[in-house]
Amino acid sequence: MESLTIHNVPSELAQALQRESMRLHASLDDMVIEILCRALKIGSSEEKRNGLARLAGTWSAEEHEQFEAAIAVTEQ
């Protein structure tokens, strides 16, 4: 595995990266690698997904209406 050093990171970006790593309870290195992999559509980010993305948008309008009707009672 290679190592990279990034210079001249804007403070706003550095702070956002630090906040995100704390939010995810991940090391800064791991979090930056994950963000880069997702952005470039490479590496392990696909392996860490829950597999539901392939189902997104597959419901018909009728199926969506049926689902909404079924869960309406939970929104009261």
C-alpha positions in Angstrom: 0.0 0.0 0.0 1.2 3.5 -0.9 1.5 6.5 1.3 0.5 10.0 0.3 1.1 13.4 1.9 -1.2 16.2 1.0 0.0 19.8 1.4 -1.9 23.1 1.4 -5.2 21.6 2.6 -7.7 24.5 3.2 -8.5 24.8 6.9 -12.3 24.6 6.1 -11.7 21.2 4.4 -9.3 20.0 7.1 -11.9 20.8 9.8 -14.7 19.2 7.8 -12.7 16.0 7.4 -11.8 15.9 11.1 -15.5 16.4 12.0 -16.6 13.6 9.7 -13.9 11.2 11.0 -15.1 11.9 14.5 -18.8 11.5 13.5 -18.0 8.1 11.9 -15.7 7.0 14.7 -13.1 6.3 12.0 -9.5 7.3 11.6 -8.9 10.3 9.5 -6.9 8.2 7.1 -9.6 5.5 6.7 -12.3 8.1 6.3 -10.4 10.1 3.6 -9.6 6.8 1.7 -13.3 5.9 1.8 -14.4 9.3 0.5 -11.8 9.2 -2.3 -12.8 5.6 -3.3 -16.5 6.6 -3.4 -15.8 9.7 -5.4 -13.6 7.8 -7.9 -15.9 4.7 -7.9 -13.0 2.4 -7.0 -11.8 0.1 -4.3 -13.5 -1.2 -1.2 -16.3 1.3 -0.9 -18.5 -1.1 -2.9 -17.7 -3.9 -0.5 -18.9 -1.9 2.5 -22.3 -1.0 1.1 -25.3 -2.9 2.4 -26.4 -4.0 -1.1 -29.6 -2.1 -1.2 -28.5 0.5 -3.7 -29.3 -1.9 -6.5 -32.9 -1.9 -5.4 -33.3 1.9 -5.3 -35.8 3.2 -7.8 -37.2 -0.3 -8.6 -40.7 0.2 -7.2 -43.5 1.0 -9.6 -45.7 4.0 -8.7 -48.4 1.5 -7.6 -46.0 -0.4 -5.3 -44.9 2.9 -3.8 -48.5 3.9 -3.1 -49.2 0.5 -1.5 -46.2 0.9 0.7 -47.2 4.4 1.7 -50.7 3.2 2.6 -49.3 0.3 4.6 -47.1 2.6 6.8 -49.5 5.5 7.1 -50.7 4.3 10.5 -47.1 4.7 11.8 -47.1 8.4 10.9 -50.0 9.3 13.2 
